[in-house]
């Protein structure tokens, strides 16, 4: 179950990085609330998962999911470039996350 909490926490990390784009110095209240809720849930789920998963592994996987998701949100929703090197690096990140899960 710890891995499920960790993955969910990684998704909430994508939520807070996406909200961060719109908080406008924390003056945009709805996006700021979304940011605060997402960061709280993300960190809380990381803490719960790290009770059973070694902290280094949990943090690397959590951060990797967040980074991967944030890049994908940027590409699909904000027209950020999807160059071949970015795609290759995304696959590398996924391989590293999978490796940490397999060999933890």
C-alpha positions as CSV (number, residue, x, y, z in Angstrom):
1,X,0.0,0.0,0.0
2,X,3.0,2.3,0.6
3,X,3.8,2.4,-3.1
4,X,0.2,3.4,-3.9
5,X,0.5,6.3,-1.4
6,X,3.8,7.3,-2.9
7,X,2.5,7.3,-6.4
8,X,-0.6,9.3,-5.4
9,X,1.7,11.8,-3.6
10,X,3.7,12.2,-6.8
11,X,0.5,13.0,-8.6
12,X,-0.3,15.7,-6.1
13,X,3.2,17.0,-6.6
14,X,2.3,17.6,-10.3
15,X,-0.8,19.3,-9.0
16,X,1.1,21.8,-6.8
17,X,3.7,22.5,-9.5
18,X,0.8,23.2,-12.0
19,X,-1.0,25.4,-9.5
20,X,2.2,27.3,-8.9
21,X,2.1,28.5,-12.5
22,X,-1.1,30.4,-11.7
23,X,-0.8,31.6,-8.1
24,X,0.5,35.1,-9.2
25,X,2.5,35.8,-6.1
26,X,-0.1,34.1,-4.0
27,X,-2.7,36.8,-5.0
28,X,-4.8,34.4,-7.0
29,X,-6.7,32.8,-4.1
30,X,-8.3,29.8,-5.8
31,X,-5.0,28.7,-7.3
32,X,-3.2,29.4,-4.1
33,X,-5.7,27.2,-2.2
34,X,-5.1,24.4,-4.8
35,X,-1.4,24.8,-4.4
36,X,-1.5,24.6,-0.6
37,X,-3.9,21.6,-0.6
38,X,-1.8,19.8,-3.2
39,X,1.5,20.4,-1.5
40,X,0.0,19.3,1.9
41,X,-1.4,16.1,0.5
42,X,1.8,15.4,-1.5
43,X,4.1,15.8,1.4
44,X,1.8,14.0,3.7
45,X,1.6,11.0,1.4
46,X,5.4,11.0,1.0
47,X,5.7,10.9,4.8
48,X,3.2,8.0,5.1
49,X,5.0,6.0,2.3
50,X,8.4,6.6,3.8
51,X,7.3,4.7,6.9
52,X,7.6,1.5,4.8
53,X,9.9,2.5,1.9
54,X,13.4,3.7,2.5
55,X,13.4,7.5,2.5
56,X,16.0,7.9,-0.2
57,X,14.0,5.6,-2.5
58,X,10.7,7.2,-1.6
59,X,12.0,10.7,-2.2
60,X,13.6,9.8,-5.5
61,X,10.5,8.1,-6.8
62,X,8.2,10.9,-5.5
63,X,10.4,13.6,-7.1
64,X,10.7,11.6,-10.3
65,X,6.9,11.2,-10.6
66,X,6.5,14.9,-10.0
67,X,9.2,15.8,-12.5
68,X,7.8,13.5,-15.1
69,X,4.2,14.6,-14.6
70,X,5.2,18.3,-14.6
71,X,7.1,17.9,-17.9
72,X,4.1,16.0,-19.5
73,X,1.6,18.7,-18.3
74,X,3.9,21.3,-19.8
75,X,4.0,19.5,-23.1
76,X,0.3,18.6,-23.4
77,X,-1.3,21.7,-21.8
78,X,1.2,24.6,-22.1
79,X,2.7,23.9,-25.5
80,X,6.2,23.3,-24.2
81,X,8.5,21.7,-26.7
82,X,8.5,17.9,-27.1
83,X,11.9,17.6,-28.7
84,X,13.4,14.2,-29.3
85,X,16.0,14.8,-26.6
86,X,13.3,15.7,-24.0
87,X,11.3,12.6,-24.9
88,X,14.5,10.4,-24.6
89,X,15.2,12.0,-21.2
90,X,11.6,11.3,-20.1
91,X,12.1,7.7,-20.9
92,X,15.3,7.7,-19.0
93,X,13.5,9.1,-16.0
94,X,10.8,6.5,-16.2
95,X,13.4,3.8,-16.4
96,X,15.1,5.2,-13.2
97,X,11.8,5.3,-11.3
98,X,11.0,1.7,-12.4
99,X,14.5,0.6,-11.4
100,X,14.1,2.1,-7.9
101,X,10.8,0.3,-7.5
102,X,12.2,-3.0,-8.7
103,X,15.5,-3.0,-6.8
104,X,14.5,-1.2,-3.6
